[in-house]
Amino acid sequence: MPNHVHLELVGLSEKSDAIALLHDFKGNATSQARTLGLRNLWEKGFYDHIMRDDDDENAVAWYIFNNPVRKGLVQDPRDWPYSGSWMFDWKKAVAPIEQYNPPWKRVS
């Protein structure tokens, strides 16, 4: 998305620390942005959601990949040049049949 970032983070050990990772990520991005003359890159905080045991990691990833489609920026998520994964070659992967419905959009 042009004005924000979506990340699905997967801790690989007991020592995994999402807060430290995000702190480092934001610091490095801020440093890079300043070299381009950009200021005030980030808002003060961030929104996070901890996945539940019944959440499908693949479906969550595809929910994120489809964000530019839902916003009308592209017709196919593979056309959005700013999406990616370090875990799998998502552009060759098949989207899950059942779509992820985030908890903040679920109707009770």
C-alpha positions as CSV (number, residue, x, y, z in Angstrom):
1,M,0.0,0.0,0.0
2,P,1.3,3.5,-0.8
3,N,1.0,4.9,2.8
4,H,1.4,1.9,5.1
5,V,3.0,-1.5,5.6
6,H,1.4,-4.9,6.3
7,L,3.7,-7.6,7.7
8,E,3.0,-11.2,8.7
9,L,5.8,-12.0,11.1
10,V,6.5,-15.6,12.1
11,G,8.7,-16.2,15.2
12,L,11.1,-19.0,14.6
13,S,12.4,-19.4,18.1
14,E,11.5,-18.6,21.7
15,K,13.9,-15.6,21.4
16,S,11.9,-14.0,18.5
17,D,11.0,-10.4,19.4
18,A,8.5,-8.7,17.1
19,I,8.9,-5.3,18.9
20,A,12.7,-5.3,18.5
21,L,12.4,-6.3,14.9
22,L,9.9,-3.5,14.2
23,H,12.0,-1.0,16.0
24,D,15.0,-1.9,13.9
25,F,13.0,-2.0,10.7
26,K,11.5,1.4,11.3
27,G,14.9,2.8,12.3
28,N,16.6,1.5,9.1
29,A,13.7,2.7,6.9
30,T,13.8,6.1,8.6
31,S,17.5,6.4,7.9
32,Q,17.1,5.5,4.3
33,A,14.1,7.9,3.9
34,R,16.2,10.8,5.3
35,T,18.8,10.2,2.6
36,L,16.0,10.8,0.2
37,G,14.9,14.0,2.0
38,L,11.8,12.4,3.5
39,R,10.8,13.2,7.1
40,N,8.1,12.0,9.5
41,L,8.0,8.6,7.9
42,W,6.2,6.8,10.7
43,E,3.3,7.4,13.1
44,K,4.1,6.9,16.8
45,G,2.7,3.4,17.1
46,F,1.4,0.5,15.1
47,Y,-1.5,-1.9,15.1
48,D,-0.8,-5.5,15.7
49,H,-2.9,-8.7,15.7
50,I,-1.7,-11.9,17.2
51,M,-2.8,-14.9,15.1
52,R,-4.9,-17.5,16.8
53,D,-4.3,-21.2,16.5
54,D,-7.2,-21.5,14.1
55,D,-5.8,-18.8,11.8
56,D,-4.3,-20.1,8.6
57,E,-1.0,-18.4,8.0
58,N,-1.3,-18.9,4.2
59,A,-4.7,-17.3,4.2
60,V,-3.5,-14.4,6.3
61,A,-0.6,-13.9,3.9
62,W,-3.0,-13.9,0.9
63,Y,-5.3,-11.4,2.7
64,I,-2.3,-9.1,2.9
65,F,-1.3,-9.7,-0.7
66,N,-4.8,-8.9,-1.9
67,N,-4.9,-5.5,-0.1
68,P,-3.9,-3.6,-3.3
69,V,-6.6,-5.4,-5.2
70,R,-9.3,-4.4,-2.6
71,K,-8.1,-0.8,-2.8
72,G,-8.4,-0.9,-6.6
73,L,-4.7,-0.3,-7.3
74,V,-4.2,-3.5,-9.3
75,Q,-6.5,-6.3,-10.6
76,D,-4.1,-9.2,-9.7
77,P,-2.1,-9.1,-6.4
78,R,1.0,-10.3,-8.3
79,D,1.0,-7.0,-10.2
80,W,1.7,-5.0,-7.1
81,P,5.5,-4.5,-7.1
82,Y,5.8,-3.9,-3.3
83,S,4.6,-7.3,-2.1
84,G,6.8,-10.2,-1.2
85,S,7.7,-13.0,1.0
86,W,10.9,-14.3,2.5
87,M,9.1,-17.6,3.4
88,F,7.9,-18.8,0.0
89,D,7.6,-17.7,-3.7
90,W,4.2,-16.3,-3.3
91,K,3.7,-15.3,-7.0
92,K,3.9,-19.0,-7.9
93,A,1.7,-20.1,-5.0
94,V,-2.0,-20.9,-5.2
95,A,-4.3,-18.8,-3.1
96,P,-6.2,-20.7,-0.4
97,I,-9.8,-21.6,-1.2
98,E,-11.1,-20.2,2.0
99,Q,-10.3,-16.5,2.4
100,Y,-9.1,-15.1,5.7
101,N,-11.6,-12.8,7.5
102,P,-9.9,-10.6,10.0
103,P,-11.4,-10.4,13.5
104,W,-12.1,-6.7,13.2
105,K,-14.3,-7.4,10.1
106,R,-16.1,-10.4,11.5
107,V,-19.8,-10.1,12.2
108,S,-21.0,-11.7,15.4
